[in-house]
């Protein structure tokens, strides 16, 4: 996380978690109202609120140069948003040499050829993904699940 912190810090906050090893959770706090509701395919609740976005279209003009963001909460205070990253920051993360992470392309305003960028884990050793899996398993055990 030390390598990622300078890249992610402008877009959120780091919350320390209790664990055997020092670990923090990055909570993205940058929110942009970039959803193009007319062009997206959205399933709604009876009251008109968004249940799920089946096909996402974002407004590039609203995003601008913001590299990491979430969409706003629903009117009832529920956040349905994933975290969205622009390709510039995905590539920068790849340049850090991290392993065991992947990013799926969910929207582009340009024709693209690649729908996934992946930085696979090393064959021997511990990947970031397996470390996180072990961390969550430990939390569930402590909580009695």
Helices and strands as residue ranges (DSSP letters): H 2-8, G 9-11, E 12-17, E 23-28, E 41-44, E 50-55, H 60-63, E 68-69, E 84-85, H 87-95, E 101-104, E 116-119, H 128-143
